[in-house]
């Protein structure tokens, strides 16, 4: 019986040692994984920070351009359409209801021009 008890204690010690070893290995694996993920996230954080800086610079440039455009519109430099020039068109003489063919021809000729 003593042999059996010693063997049980021996197996129990082996199981305890094995579990302790597995626990240490698992802890090491978790810390390694966390360290790796931390490095990856730090790299992505740097990339995002660089993108934010570039976007801020673009926003500042767009704001400057907007100020220029607002000033140009305020000064009337940018018109939506060019001003039309008025032309003096000679008005035809009034038809005097003459029954002469030459008068009618003259009237129509003046209208066409």
Buried (B, 14 or more C-beta within 10 A) or exposed (E): EEEEEEEEEEEEEEEEEEEEEEEEEEEEEEEEEEEEEEEEEEEEEEEEEEEEEEEEEEEEEEEEEEEEEEEEEEEEEEEEEEEEEEEEEEEBEEEEEEEEEEEEEBBEEEEEE
